[in-house]
Amino acid sequence: MIIVTGAAGQLGSDVCRILKEKNIPHRGIDKNDVDITSEKEVKAFFDYTDFDVLIHCAAYTAVDKAEEEKELCCAINAKGTENLAKICGEKNSAIIYISTDYVFSGEGEKPFEADDKKAPLSVYGKSKYEGERAVMRLCEKYFIVRTSWVFGEQDRNFIATMLRLSQTKNEINVVCDQIGSPTYSADLALLLTEMAQTEKYGVYHGTNEGYCSWYELAKKVFDYKKISVKVNPVTSEEYITPAKRPKNSRLSKKTLTDAGFSLLPPWENAVERYLDQK
């Protein structure tokens, strides 16, 4: 039995869909089922729930808002993850924790390796790193999967925002000096499902292949959909946000390939498949 947290979210809903398609016994839960920030609630819920693997997709992901809502962000991403990791450790069940490129400093141009030094720049990044540390401390059987720039069917993502803005604007400013890998939640969900059926525990990076800037991603979206919008490249210094973003979000897939897991398709292909449904 596999438990999926954040089952109503962008990634969690895709994980549940794929598990259903593969006829793998699972149960999706969300905040209406259990408040993961409450150790008491988590314990009460899992006292009566046996499972082999927990795929932990639930998270606070409003990166800028987290700078104001630090306590809530940390309660969900750090304390919530700790509560779940504790249960997994006690039950000797495996946990798959979804983390982020934001745990790194974003310096340089080299892809970050799984074991590179962590130096998060934002409240969100720090909270996700605390979650990683809790998983490593409390569980023997764990997968930590860092991803980046996630987009999916629920349309709470950069690509959907670009499409929405194009309906009312002829010109859009987009950051050109932050480099990373757009990741289709449907592709990432397949990888997580594959992992859940193995015991190849460890720290991995799971993103679609290849790199681009946010500016290049926006251009790809408008070109593919044949939308006439002028996209202006701007620097991070020109486009100030409450949370500081890493300029280098490139993630190495070495541990993924070493373990024999499948690489995700190129980001361009993933974006096109997503846009074909729009």
Secondary structure as the mmCIF struct_conf table of DSSP 4:
data_model
#
loop_
_struct_conf.conf_type_id
_struct_conf.id
_struct_conf.beg_label_comp_id
_struct_conf.beg_label_asym_id
_struct_conf.beg_label_seq_id
_struct_conf.end_label_comp_id
_struct_conf.end_label_asym_id
_struct_conf.end_label_seq_id
STRN STRN1 ILE A 2 THR A 5
BEND BEND1 GLY A 6 GLY A 6
TURN_TY1_P TURN_TY1_P1 ALA A 7 ALA A 8
BEND BEND2 GLY A 9 GLY A 9
HELX_RH_AL_P HELX_RH_AL_P1 GLN A 10 GLU A 21
TURN_TY1_P TURN_TY1_P2 LYS A 22 ASN A 23
STRN STRN2 HIS A 26 ILE A 29
TURN_TY1_P TURN_TY1_P3 LYS A 31 ASP A 33
TURN_TY1_P TURN_TY1_P4 ILE A 36 THR A 37
HELX_RH_AL_P HELX_RH_AL_P2 GLU A 39 ASP A 47
TURN_TY1_P TURN_TY1_P5 TYR A 48 TYR A 48
BEND BEND3 ASP A 52 ASP A 52
STRN STRN3 VAL A 53 HIS A 56
TURN_TY1_P TURN_TY1_P6 VAL A 63 ASP A 64
HELX_RH_3T_P HELX_RH_3T_P1 LYS A 65 GLU A 67
TURN_TY1_P TURN_TY1_P7 GLU A 68 GLU A 68
HELX_RH_AL_P HELX_RH_AL_P3 LYS A 70 CYS A 74
HELX_RH_PI_P HELX_RH_PI_P1 ALA A 75 GLY A 80
HELX_RH_AL_P HELX_RH_AL_P4 THR A 81 LYS A 91
TURN_TY1_P TURN_TY1_P8 ASN A 92 ASN A 92
STRN STRN4 ALA A 94 THR A 100
HELX_RH_3T_P HELX_RH_3T_P2 ASP A 101 VAL A 103
BEND BEND4 PHE A 104 PHE A 104
BEND BEND5 GLY A 108 LYS A 110
HELX_LH_PP_P HELX_LH_PP_P1 PRO A 111 PRO A 111
STRN STRN5 PHE A 112 PHE A 112
HELX_LH_PP_P HELX_LH_PP_P2 GLU A 113 GLU A 113
TURN_TY1_P TURN_TY1_P9 ALA A 114 ASP A 115
BEND BEND6 ASP A 116 ASP A 116
HELX_LH_PP_P HELX_LH_PP_P3 LYS A 117 LYS A 118
BEND BEND7 SER A 122 SER A 122
HELX_RH_AL_P HELX_RH_AL_P5 VAL A 123 LEU A 138
BEND BEND8 GLU A 140 LYS A 141
STRN STRN6 TYR A 142 THR A 147
BEND BEND9 TRP A 149 TRP A 149
STRN STRN7 VAL A 150 PHE A 151
TURN_TY1_P TURN_TY1_P10 GLU A 153 GLN A 154
BEND BEND10 ASN A 157 ASN A 157
HELX_RH_AL_P HELX_RH_AL_P6 PHE A 158 LEU A 165
TURN_TY1_P TURN_TY1_P11 SER A 166 THR A 168
BEND BEND11 ASN A 170 ASN A 170
STRN STRN8 GLU A 171 VAL A 175
BEND BEND12 ASP A 177 ASP A 177
STRN STRN9 ILE A 179 GLY A 180
STRN STRN10 THR A 183 TYR A 184
HELX_RH_AL_P HELX_RH_AL_P7 SER A 185 ALA A 196
TURN_TY1_P TURN_TY1_P12 GLN A 197 GLN A 197
BEND BEND13 THR A 198 THR A 198
STRN STRN11 GLY A 202 HIS A 205
STRN STRN12 GLU A 209 GLU A 209
BEND BEND14 GLY A 210 GLY A 210
STRN STRN13 CYS A 212 SER A 213
HELX_RH_AL_P HELX_RH_AL_P8 TRP A 214 TYR A 224
TURN_TY1_P TURN_TY1_P13 LYS A 225 LYS A 226
STRN STRN14 LYS A 230 VAL A 234
TURN_TY1_P TURN_TY1_P14 SER A 236 GLU A 238
BEND BEND15 TYR A 239 TYR A 239
BEND BEND16 PRO A 242 ALA A 243
HELX_LH_PP_P HELX_LH_PP_P4 LYS A 244 PRO A 246
BEND BEND17 LYS A 247 LYS A 247
STRN STRN15 ASN A 248 ASN A 248
STRN STRN16 LEU A 251 LEU A 251
HELX_RH_AL_P HELX_RH_AL_P9 LYS A 254 ASP A 258
TURN_TY1_P TURN_TY1_P15 ALA A 259 GLY A 260
HELX_LH_PP_P HELX_LH_PP_P5 PHE A 261 PRO A 265
STRN STRN17 PRO A 266 PRO A 266
HELX_RH_AL_P HELX_RH_AL_P10 TRP A 267 LEU A 275
TURN_TY1_P TURN_TY1_P16 ASP A 276 GLN A 277
#
